[in-house]
Structure formats: structure tokens, C-alpha cells
Amino acid sequence: MSTECWPSLRNRVIDIHSNVGKSVYSVAQLNAYIKNMFTQDYLLSSVSVRGEVSNCKYHSSGHIYFTLKDPRGTISCVMFAGSRKGLSFRMQDGQQVIVTGAVDVYERDGKYQLYAKAIALDGIGQLYEKYEQLKTELSEMGMFAPEYKKPIPKYIRSLGIVTARTGAAVRDIIQIASRRNPYIQIFLYPAIVQGEEAVPSIVQGIRILEEKGVDVMIVGRGGGSIEDLWAFNEREIAQAVFNCNIPIISAVGHETDTTIIDFVSDLRAPTPSAAAELAVADIRELFGRFEDYREKLRNIMKAQIEQRRSELEHYRQQIRILSPTVKIRSQRLYQIQLEEKLEALMRSILTKKKHRLELYIEKMKGLSPLDKLAGGYSYVEDISGRNLRSINEVAKGDKVRIIMTDGLLEAEILSKKMIQDRRTDASEGNDGFRSAGKGKMK
């Protein structure tokens, strides 16, 4: 919307309040009007706001979205990727910052927000900025690299502690270490852990315990403010930890406190008590493990003995099986089985042959002339023994022989006569046999 229309729009807005119903505007028109009011306000074009960072999100586009709050209010903020040069640290929730930028309206959503051009840490935030700068510098030097981390021994005989002489931290470390392993030797260097003398005192404690040759060293203190813990963010202590040949466990403050020494040390413990647990193995657990190993070894030996006994019994059985007496007995049994099998096979074959013979006998009986003669038939043949089947095979005066069941007759053909109704019987006769009670010879 052009600037020339603002007077008329202003008048129309006044009319809305004074005489509702005369003019109605779109949401976009109203948001554009409000945006113009923000743009014309000189104060809002460049303003610095102090507050706490919350809901901070780094977008993949490079923009940073966050909320700035104080006990009485909040305001949405955005820093575009092109303005990131005005930010010298990585923003995190909880930081106190001063944001410089312009307040403007995002017309689409009808909400105003602070468009940041520069962001600086406020007050204690300056320590955070110094902390981040040193952290970045030491990281680039390789002091945080994993390849420089020394492994913590599983079982140690001596423990070195660099911390204050009094306080909960040293009491917790000694109490827990002594409870976990009463035989461990503890060397305490009572260092100054706060104030101007803290840095040289802690550095000297690390060097003395290194010369003492302890197995592991714990360097730390109890909780406190960032100012109280600041000695452990100094370069000299970080360099001393990095140069030390003894594995060092850092234990500074509470679990939420993170200092430079935590990144340089070989292992970080969230608390001094946790550092003692990480440094000193529980001897009761070790003894219990020994007992488990003893029981496991006993079970393995028992299993091995049982296995050898089983193998011995197996070999005994094999010797018994391979014995000549057993072999002869086995062969005899096998021979008997073969004989029984052969006899059974022979009986089976004889039975089959006998059955087949009986079938042949019955079949031969059906073909035997004697059986037919016994049935009342006779057999006629000429003098030469040729079977006569038809009357046409003989002539009057020929001699024939008639064979019956009980004997033989010699006859002479006196005459022959064809019998029509007997032709079929004559043709169907069995090998020249005729019924003894049928027909007569003449």
C-alpha cells in the first residue's frame, strides 16, 4: 500500500472508533497500516534489548529464531543469516544477552518481532564469551582430540586428588574410594580452587602428583557459580592437564556444570562422587567375580570329567564290539539268520512249485484220454493206430479197434450211415472219443 493513502486510512480508522459500521478493512490492510506505524517510529528502527534467551533454534537456512524474555514479558526475535557476522558466539537457552536491531511487523502473521543485527553477551555473559573463545581455540589446537585421551586403568593401587582440603568434594571422594577399595593408597594435594591463586595452585598439584607416580588423578571441586568455577576454565590448567602423563578425571561442580578442563581431561565425571566411582573399582565386585570364575571353573572341570567318562565308556563298548568272540558270535547269529531265511525261501519256492504242479495235474487230467474213457466214452482207431474221427475215414470191411475203459475190442465195419443230428456231436468230440451209450457200430 502506498504512503499517499495513509492519511485517508488514518481518518477511516478514526471513523471506525467513532462510527462503527461505515468502513470495513481487510486484515492485510490493517497489518500494512500497523507496519507503517512501526517503520515511521525512529526508536523502533534501532533499539537494544536486554533479556534471557529461550527457544533458540538454528534453522538449516542459516537464520536463528529465539525468544527474548525477562520476568515481565517476552518478544520473538530473528537473526537472518546475512546478519550472523554480528554474533561472535553460539547462542544457547539461558544466556543473558543484549540484542540490537529493529522492531517490525511481519504482515502475514500480524505479529511484531525484533529483527536482530547484533547480539552480545550481557554481564556474566562476557565470561561465557571468553569461555567459548578459549574452547574454540583449544579445540582447533587439538587438545580435545580423542586420540590424546589416555585410558583409565581398571584396577589401581594409588589415587591422586587435587582439590580443596575441606569441603564435601574431598570427603565424598575419599569416603567412596575407601569403601570401594580399602587397600588403595590415596594422595591428596590441598589446592586452592577459587580466586587469583587457584590457577598456580592447581597446576602445581597436578605436577607434584605426576612426579609421585599415582595411577590415576582426580582434579576438581564442588559446585558453585560460574565465577567460583572459573579457575578451571583458564588456559594454564588446561595445558597442565593436557601435558600430564597420568590419566586425569575432571570432577568440577555438578552434572550441569561444564568447564574447559572437562574437554581436556581423559575422562569427565559429572560429580566428585562419580569421579571416585570411575577411578576406583569396587573390590567387592572383583571378589564376587573371582567367586563366579571359581564356580565356572569348577563346572567346566566337572563337565570335562563327565565327558571323559562318557568317552571312556564309549571306548569300552567299542572294544567289546571289536572283540573276536563278539565277532564270532555275531557271525554265527548272522549265519543262523541266513539259514532260516534260506529255509523259508525254499519252503516258499516248493509251495509255489507244488501249487503249480497241482494245477498242471488238473489240467492234464482234463486232457487225459483215460479220464474221458472213464466218463463213458470210447476211442476208435484203425489198424495202424490212427484216430478215427469221421465215418468217411473207413470203408466197409475195414478193421478197427475200439478202446474202452476196461479193455479193447476189434471190429469190422459192416456198413456206415451218416446221422445228421449226430454230426455236431461227432465234430465236437474230444479227440475221436464217442459216448459208449450213443450210436451203434454195424
C-alpha positions in Angstrom: 0.0 0.0 0.0 1.5 3.4 -1.0 2.3 6.1 1.6 -0.2 8.5 0.0 -3.1 6.5 1.2 -2.1 6.7 4.9 -4.0 10.0 5.8 -7.2 8.7 4.4 -6.7 5.3 6.1 -5.9 7.1 9.4 -9.2 9.1 9.1 -11.0 5.9 8.3 -9.6 4.2 11.3 -10.8 7.1 13.4 -14.2 6.7 11.9 -14.2 3.0 12.9 -13.9 4.0 16.5 -16.3 6.9 16.3 -18.9 5.5 14.0 -18.8 1.7 13.7 -20.2 0.2 10.5 -19.3 3.0 8.0 -16.0 1.4 6.7 -14.6 -2.2 6.9 -11.0 -3.1 6.1 -9.2 -6.3 5.3 -6.7 -7.9 7.7 -3.9 -7.2 5.2 -4.8 -3.5 5.1 -4.8 -3.3 8.9 -1.4 -5.1 9.2 0.1 -2.9 6.5 -1.0 0.2 8.4 0.4 -1.1 11.7 3.7 -2.0 9.9 3.9 1.5 8.5 3.5 2.9 12.0 6.4 0.8 13.3 8.5 1.8 10.3 7.9 5.5 10.9 8.9 5.2 14.7 12.6 6.2 14.9 13.0 4.5 18.3 11.9 1.1 16.9 14.3 1.3 13.9 17.3 0.8 16.2 16.8 -0.5 19.7 18.9 -2.6 22.2 17.0 -5.0 24.4 18.4 -7.0 27.3 16.9 -10.4 28.2 17.3 -14.1 28.6 17.5 -16.4 25.5 14.9 -19.2 25.3 13.5 -21.5 22.5 16.7 -20.9 20.4 16.7 -22.7 17.1 19.3 -22.6 14.4 17.5 -23.1 11.0 19.1 -25.0 8.1 18.8 -21.8 6.1 21.2 -20.1 8.5 18.6 -18.0 10.3 18.4 -18.0 14.1 15.0 -17.9 15.7 14.7 -17.3 19.5 12.7 -15.7 22.2 14.0 -12.9 24.5 12.3 -12.8 27.9 12.5 -11.2 31.3 10.3 -11.7 34.4 7.6 -9.5 32.9 7.4 -10.3 29.2 8.7 -11.9 26.1 9.4 -10.9 22.5 10.0 -13.0 19.4 13.4 -12.4 17.7 15.0 -13.5 14.5 18.6 -13.0 13.2 18.8 -13.6 9.4 21.8 -15.5 8.0 23.1 -12.2 6.5 23.4 -10.6 9.9 25.3 -13.6 11.5 28.5 -11.5 11.4 27.1 -9.6 14.4 27.2 -12.8 16.5 30.6 -13.9 18.0 29.3 -16.9 20.0 26.8 -19.7 19.7 23.5 -18.9 21.3 22.0 -21.2 23.9 19.0 -21.1 26.1 19.5 -19.4 29.4 22.1 -16.9 28.2 21.8 -13.2 29.2 22.2 -11.2 26.1 21.8 -7.7 24.6 20.1 -7.7 21.2 20.4 -4.7 19.0 18.1 -4.4 16.0 14.8 -3.1 14.7 11.2 -3.9 15.8 9.0 -4.5 12.8 5.7 -6.3 11.9 5.5 -9.5 9.9 2.4 -8.6 7.8 1.4 -12.2 7.0 1.0 -13.2 10.7 0.2 -9.8 12.0 2.8 -10.1 14.8 5.7 -7.9 15.6 9.2 -9.2 16.4 12.7 -8.0 16.9 15.0 -8.3 13.9 18.5 -8.7 15.4 21.5 -7.1 13.8 24.0 -7.7 16.6 23.9 -9.9 19.8 26.3 -9.6 22.7 26.5 -11.5 26.0 25.5 -9.4 28.9 27.4 -9.1 32.2 28.2 -12.7 33.2 27.7 -13.5 29.6 31.1 -11.9 28.9 32.6 -14.9 30.8 30.6 -17.2 28.6 32.0 -15.4 25.5 35.5 -15.8 26.9 34.8 -19.4 27.7 33.6 -20.1 24.1 36.6 -18.3 22.6 39.1 -20.3 24.6 37.2 -23.5 24.0 37.2 -22.9 20.2 41.0 -22.1 20.3 42.0 -25.1 22.3 39.8 -27.4 20.1 41.5 -26.1 17.0 44.8 -26.8 18.6 43.7 -30.5 19.0 43.7 -30.5 22.8 40.2 -32.1 22.8 41.0 -34.8 20.3 40.1 -38.4 21.3 43.4 -39.8 20.2 45.2 -37.9 23.0 42.9 -39.3 25.7 44.7 -41.8 28.0 42.7 -44.9 29.1 41.7 -45.1 32.8 43.2 -48.2 34.4 40.6 -50.7 35.5 42.4 -51.5 38.8 44.6 -49.0 40.5 46.8 -49.1 43.7 47.2 -45.3 44.2 44.9 -42.4 43.7 45.9 -38.7 43.5 43.4 -35.9 44.3 43.8 -32.2 43.5 41.1 -30.3 45.3 40.4 -28.2 48.4 41.5 -29.6 51.8 38.0 -29.1 53.2 34.6 -29.4 51.6 32.1 -32.1 50.5 34.1 -32.9 47.3 37.2 -34.3 49.1 35.1 -36.0 51.7 33.0 -37.8 49.1 36.0 -38.8 47.0 37.9 -40.3 50.0 34.9 -42.0 51.5 33.7 -43.6 48.3 37.2 -44.6 47.2 38.0 -46.2 50.6 34.7 -48.0 50.6 35.1 -49.4 47.1 38.7 -50.5 47.8 40.1 -50.3 51.4 43.5 -51.3 50.2 44.0 -48.3 47.9 46.6 -45.6 48.7 45.3 -42.0 48.4 47.4 -38.9 48.0 45.7 -35.5 48.5 47.2 -32.3 47.3 45.2 -29.5 49.1 44.9 -27.0 46.3 43.3 -23.6 46.2 40.3 -23.9 43.9 38.9 -20.4 43.8 40.3 -16.9 43.4 43.5 -15.5 42.0 45.8 -18.1 43.5 43.7 -21.1 42.3 45.4 -21.5 38.9 49.0 -21.8 40.0 47.9 -23.9 43.0 46.0 -26.5 40.8 48.8 -26.6 38.2 51.4 -27.3 41.0 49.2 -30.0 42.5 49.0 -31.8 39.1 52.8 -31.7 38.6 53.5 -32.9 42.1 51.2 -35.9 41.9 52.5 -36.7 38.5 56.0 -36.9 40.0 54.6 -39.0 42.8 53.6 -41.5 40.1 50.0 -42.1 41.1 48.0 -44.4 38.9 45.0 -42.0 38.4 44.4 -38.4 39.3 41.1 -36.6 40.1 41.1 -32.8 39.7 38.1 -30.8 40.7 35.9 -29.2 43.3 32.3 -28.9 44.5 29.6 -26.8 42.9 29.4 -23.1 42.7 28.7 -20.1 40.4 30.5 -19.6 37.1 32.8 -17.2 38.8 33.6 -19.8 41.5 34.4 -22.4 38.9 36.3 -20.1 36.6 39.8 -21.2 37.5 39.1 -24.5 35.7 38.4 -22.5 32.5 41.9 -21.0 32.4 44.4 -21.9 29.7 47.2 -22.7 32.2 45.2 -25.5 33.9 44.0 -26.9 30.5 47.7 -27.0 29.3 48.8 -28.7 32.6 46.1 -31.4 32.2 47.0 -31.9 28.6 50.7 -32.3 29.3 50.3 -34.6 32.3 51.3 -38.3 31.7 49.0 -39.6 34.4 45.3 -40.2 33.4 43.2 -37.4 34.8 39.5 -37.4 35.6 37.9 -34.0 35.9 35.2 -33.5 38.5 34.2 -29.9 38.6 30.8 -28.8 40.1 27.6 -30.5 39.4 26.5 -32.5 36.3 25.2 -29.4 34.6 28.5 -27.5 35.0 30.9 -27.8 32.1 34.4 -26.3 32.2 37.4 -26.3 29.8 39.2 -28.9 31.9 36.3 -31.3 31.2 37.2 -31.3 27.5 40.9 -31.6 28.0 40.9 -34.3 30.7 41.0 -38.0 29.8 37.6 -38.6 31.4 34.8 -36.3 32.7 32.8 -37.2 35.8 29.6 -35.3 36.4 30.4 -35.0 40.2 33.3 -35.7 42.5 31.5 -38.7 43.9 31.1 -40.1 40.4 34.8 -39.5 39.8 35.7 -41.7 42.7 33.5 -44.5 41.3 35.1 -44.1 37.9 38.6 -44.2 39.3 38.4 -46.9 41.9 37.0 -50.4 41.1 34.7 -52.0 43.6 36.9 -54.7 45.2 33.7 -56.5 46.4 32.6 -56.8 42.9 36.1 -58.1 42.0 35.9 -60.7 44.7 32.5 -61.7 43.6 33.8 -62.0 40.1 36.6 -64.3 41.3 34.0 -66.4 43.0 32.0 -66.6 39.8 35.2 -67.6 37.9 35.9 -70.3 40.6 32.4 -71.7 40.2 32.6 -71.5 36.5 35.9 -73.3 36.5 34.5 -76.0 38.8 31.6 -76.5 36.5 33.9 -76.7 33.5 36.1 -79.2 35.2 33.1 -81.3 36.2 31.7 -81.2 32.7 35.1 -82.2 31.3 35.4 -85.2 33.7 31.9 -86.3 32.8 32.7 -86.0 29.1 35.9 -88.1 29.6 34.0 -90.7 31.5 31.4 -90.9 28.7 34.2 -91.2 26.1 35.9 -94.0 28.2 32.6 -95.9 28.4 32.2 -95.4 24.6 35.7 -96.9 24.0 34.9 -99.8 26.3 31.8 -100.5 24.2 33.9 -100.3 21.0 36.5 -102.7 22.4 33.7 -105.1 23.4 32.2 -104.8 19.9 35.5 -105.3 18.2 36.4 -108.4 20.3 36.9 -111.7 18.3 34.5 -113.6 20.5 31.8 -111.0 19.9 32.6 -111.1 16.1 32.3 -114.9 16.0 29.1 -114.8 18.0 27.7 -112.1 15.7 28.7 -114.1 12.6 27.1 -117.3 14.0 23.9 -115.4 14.6 24.1 -114.0 11.1 24.6 -117.5 9.7 21.6 -118.8 11.6 19.5 -116.0 10.3 20.7 -116.7 6.8 19.8 -120.4 7.2 16.4 -119.6 8.5 15.9 -117.2 5.7 17.1 -119.8 3.1 14.8 -122.4 4.5 11.9 -120.1 4.5 12.7 -119.2 0.9 13.0 -122.8 -0.1 9.7 -123.7 1.5 8.1 -120.8 -0.3 9.5 -121.9 -3.6 8.5 -125.6 -3.0 5.0 -124.4 -2.1 4.7 -122.4 -5.2 6.1 -125.3 -7.4 3.7 -127.7 -5.7 0.8 -125.5 -6.3 1.8 -125.1 -9.9 2.2 -128.9 -10.3 -1.2 -129.5 -8.9 -2.6 -127.0 -11.5 -0.7 -128.9 -14.3 -2.1 -132.2 -13.0 -5.6 -130.9 -13.0 -5.1 -129.5 -16.5 -3.6 -132.9 -17.7 -6.5 -134.7 -16.2 -8.8 -132.6 -18.3 -6.8 -133.7 -21.4 -6.2 -137.3 -20.4 -8.0 -140.0 -22.6 -8.3 -142.3 -19.6 -10.4 -139.7 -17.8 -12.6 -139.4 -20.9 -12.9 -143.2 -21.2 -13.9 -143.4 -17.5 -16.7 -140.9 -18.3 -18.5 -143.4 -20.6 -16.7 -142.7 -23.9 -14.7 -144.9 -26.2 -11.8 -144.4 -28.5 -11.8 -145.7 -32.1 -8.7 -146.1 -34.2 -7.7 -148.1 -37.4 -5.3 -151.0 -37.5 -2.4 -148.6 -37.8 -3.4 -146.7 -34.6 -4.7 -143.6 -36.3 -7.6 -142.0 -34.6 -10.9 -142.1 -36.5 -13.0 -139.0 -36.3 -15.4 -139.5 -39.2 -17.1 -142.4 -40.9 -15.6 -141.1 -44.1 -12.2 -142.3 -42.8 -13.3 -146.0 -43.0 -14.8 -148.2 -45.6 -16.9 -151.3 -45.4 -14.8 -154.3 -44.4 -12.1 -152.2 -42.7 -10.8 -153.5 -39.4 -10.9 -151.1 -36.4 -10.1 -151.2 -32.7 -12.4 -149.8 -30.0 -10.7 -148.8 -26.8 -12.9 -148.7 -23.7 -12.2 -148.2 -20.1 -11.8 -151.8 -19.2 -10.4 -153.1 -22.5 -10.1 -153.2 -26.3 -12.4 -154.5 -29.0 -11.5 -155.4 -32.5 -14.3 -154.9 -35.0 -15.0 -154.9 -38.7 -17.0 -152.3 -40.5 -20.2 -153.9 -41.9 -21.9 -150.8 -43.0 -21.8 -147.0 -42.3 -24.6 -144.5 -42.2 -24.5 -140.7 -41.7 -26.6 -139.5 -38.9 -27.4 -135.8 -39.3 -28.3 -135.0 -35.7 -25.1 -136.6 -34.6 -22.8 -134.6 -36.9 -22.4 -131.9 -34.4 -21.6 -134.3 -31.7 -19.2 -136.1 -33.9 -17.5 -132.9 -34.9 -17.4 -131.7 -31.2 -16.0 -135.0 -29.9 -12.8 -134.9 -27.9 -10.0 -136.4 -29.9 -12.2 -139.2 -31.5 -13.9 -140.3 -28.3 -17.6 -141.3 -28.5 -20.1 -141.9 -25.8 -20.5 -145.6 -25.0 -24.2 -145.3 -24.8 -24.7 -143.4 -28.0 -24.8 -144.9 -31.5 -24.1 -148.5 -32.6 -21.5 -150.0 -34.8 -22.9 -152.0 -37.8 
